[in-house]
């Protein structure tokens, strides 16, 4: 999930985007670990692990901070 320079790898971006992505059933909320797992064809435990590592690596306390990071990296466009 991280590269040698300590940054987030390209594969981690996919997880960040999924955390931020709205779904039809959760239009104002990011994807659940189950939704991330389904979209990325990984197990729910792996999705949970990836999200947990990203939170730790980026010094985020909550998933919303990952969404903000994704927005700042121009990976997602937030509504409004």
Backbone as a ProteinNet text record, in pm:
[ID]
protein_1_A
[PRIMARY]
XXXXXXXXXXXXXXXXXXXXXXXXXXXXXXXXXXXXXXXXXXXXXXXXXXXXXXXXXXXXXXXXXXXXXXXXXXXXXXXX
[TERTIARY]
80.2	0	85.1	213.7	300.7	422.7	489.2	609.3	732	849.6	975	992.1	936.6	950.7	851.3	766.6	671.7	537.7	518	391.5	293.9	176.4	72.1	94.1	84	105	-15.9	5.6	-101.9	-218.5	-189.8	-298.5	-382.8	-320.9	-394.9	-492.7	-462.4	-553.1	-690.2	-691.8	-819.3	-903.8	-840.1	-912.4	-962.9	-879.9	-922.7	-1043.2	-1036.6	-1147.8	-1273.9	-1261.9	-1377.8	-1435.3	-1349.6	-1398	-1481.5	-1437.9	-1505.1	-1627	-1631.7	-1737.2	-1873.6	-1970.2	-2108.3	-2166.1	-2256.9	-2328.6	-2475.9	-2549.8	-2692.8	-2763.8	-2721.2	-2787.6	-2737.2	-2623.9	-2566	-2519.2	-2612	-2572.3	-2490.1	-2500.4	-2425.9	-2319.4	-2286.4	-2185.9	-2092.7	-1971.4	-1874.4	-1909.8	-1833	-1857.1	-1822.7	-1898.5	-1870.1	-1755.4	-1698.8	-1594.6	-1647.2	-1772.2	-1832.7	-1839	-1881.9	-1888.9	-1752.3	-1652.6	-1515.7	-1468.4	-1491.6	-1448.9	-1513.2	-1642.7	-1712	-1656.9	-1634.6	-1587.2	-1444.2	-1360.7	-1219.7	-1189.8	-1292.9	-1278.3	-1177.4	-1192.1	-1111	-1205.2	-1152.3	-1237.7	-1267	-1372.9	-1407.8	-1295.6	-1234.5	-1123.9	-1006.7	-978.9	-871.1	-906.8	-1030.6	-1074.9	-1060.6	-1104.5	-1095.4	-949.4	-862.3	-719.8	-661	-696.8	-647	-692	-818.5	-870.6	-798.9	-780.3	-712.8	-569.5	-498.8	-360.7	-355.1	-450.1	-453.3	-479.8	-573.8	-601.5	-474.2	-403.9	-280.8	-172.6	-150.2	-44.7	-65.5	-189.4	-219.4	-247.3	-239.1	-262.7	-406.7	-496.9	-639.1	-706.4	-800.5	-875.7	-1005.5	-1054.3	-1183.8	-1179.8	-1272.9	-1281.1	-1307	-1374.4	-1402	-1271.9	-1170	-1040.7	-978.5	-1006.4	-960.8	-1033.5	-1160.6	-1238.9	-1180.6	-1148.3	-1088.9	-955.8	-874.9	-747.7	-770	-866.3	-897.6	-939.9	-1017.1	-1059.6	-939.4	-853.6	-735.5	-640.1	-638	-553.6	-623.1	-743.9	-825.3	-860.8	-876.9	-918.7	-1069.9	-1138	-1284.8	-1332.3	-1453	-1518.5	-1631.2	-1629	-1733.1	-1852.6	-1973.1	-2091.8	-2099.4	-2164	-2188.5	-2073.2
-119.5	0	126.7	111.6	228.2	195.2	297	274	306	287.6	304.8	446.1	543.9	681.9	715.6	618.6	641	692.7	711.4	759.7	646.3	681.4	584.4	531.6	400.5	340	362.2	336.1	350.4	258.3	136.2	43.6	93.4	166.8	221.8	329.3	397.4	499.2	439.3	318	252	234.9	200	184.1	319.5	422.9	556.4	601.6	580.7	619.7	544.2	415.3	336.8	385.3	421.9	474.7	600	681.4	808.4	793.9	688.8	675.1	650	722.2	699.8	584.1	514.7	408.2	444.8	374.4	403.2	387.9	291.7	268.2	361.9	428.2	518.8	646	725.2	837.7	946.2	959.8	1065.1	1007.7	882	815.8	737.4	716.5	637.3	489.7	415.7	271.7	202.3	100.4	16.9	-77.3	-142.1	-241.4	-351.2	-388.6	-490.9	-442.5	-318.6	-261.9	-250.4	-209.6	-200.3	-338.1	-436.8	-574.3	-624.8	-599.5	-645.3	-578	-447.9	-373	-408.2	-437.3	-465.9	-615.3	-698.4	-844.5	-895	-844.5	-888.4	-927.5	-990.4	-1026.6	-903.6	-911.9	-801.1	-776.8	-883.8	-868.7	-793.7	-821.2	-750.9	-604	-575.9	-437.4	-363	-426.4	-365.9	-338.5	-432.2	-416.4	-300.5	-291.3	-182.3	-46.9	-36.9	90.2	124.8	26	47.4	96.2	33.5	74	215.4	247.9	383.1	487.2	457.4	549.4	574.1	467.3	477.5	552.6	514.4	574.5	724.3	763.4	904	982.6	914.8	982.8	1026.8	953.9	988.6	911.2	975	908.5	847.4	900.8	856.4	847.8	768.8	750.2	881.2	973.7	1101.8	1174.1	1155.3	1215.9	1154.3	1026.2	964.2	1026.2	1056.7	1121.6	1260	1333.8	1465.9	1453.8	1355.9	1332.2	1298.4	1212.6	1175.5	1298.6	1386	1509.9	1600.9	1614.4	1700.1	1646.3	1514.2	1451.3	1449.6	1506.4	1511.9	1373.2	1277.8	1143.5	1132.6	1218.1	1219.8	1363.9	1382.6	1512.9	1503.3	1591.5	1590.8	1672	1627.4	1701.6	1837.3	1931.8	2062.1	2148.6
0	0	0	28.2	22.7	-61.4	-112.8	-191.1	-107.8	-165.7	-92.3	-36.8	-103.7	-56	54.8	91.9	200	153.6	22.9	-30.6	-54.2	-95.4	-124.9	-266	-283.6	-414.9	-504.7	-632.5	-730.1	-695.4	-649.7	-616.2	-499.1	-409	-295.4	-340	-450.1	-500.6	-531	-583.3	-613	-489.1	-378.9	-253.2	-204.8	-214.2	-172.1	-253.5	-384	-471.1	-432.1	-400.8	-360.9	-228.6	-135.1	-7.2	-32.2	-126.6	-155.1	-244.6	-323.6	-424.8	-362.6	-412	-367.9	-446.9	-386.2	-455.9	-460.4	-540.7	-552.8	-419.1	-338.9	-210.8	-101	-124.1	-25	-95.3	-151.6	-236.5	-167.6	-38.1	31.5	122.8	100.1	182.8	93.1	137.6	62.6	64.2	-9.4	-19	112	142.8	259.4	225.1	325.2	298.9	207.7	225.2	139.7	-5	-24.6	-158.9	-223.9	-145.7	-196.8	-239.5	-154	-184.8	-313.3	-328.3	-448.8	-573.6	-566.4	-682.7	-721.5	-622.7	-649.7	-655.3	-640	-644.9	-541.9	-419.6	-306.8	-193.5	-90.5	22.7	106.5	185.8	272.9	374.7	422.5	517.7	454.5	327.3	257.1	238.8	202.4	187.3	320.3	426.7	559.8	595.9	564	591.1	511.2	383.8	299.6	354.6	389.2	442.4	572.1	657	785	764.6	671.9	643	586.5	498.7	442.6	551.3	640	750.3	830.9	860.9	939.1	862.6	737.9	657	637.3	616.1	590.6	717.6	832.7	959.2	976.4	913.2	918.8	1031.5	1095.9	1202.3	1151.1	1041.4	989.7	837.7	784.7	640.4	567.7	632.4	568.1	533.9	613.9	583.7	458.3	433.7	308.6	189.9	208.4	102.1	72.2	175.3	156.2	82	121.2	53.2	-93.6	-120.8	-259.8	-339.3	-277.2	-343.7	-369.9	-271.1	-287	-393.3	-411.4	-513.3	-648.8	-651.6	-773.7	-828.3	-735.2	-771.8	-779.9	-704.1	-703.6	-704	-749.2	-745.3	-644.3	-548.6	-447.7	-494.8	-459.6	-500.6	-430.7	-498.2	-439.7	-453.6
[MASK]
++++++++++++++++++++++++++++++++++++++++++++++++++++++++++++++++++++++++++++++++

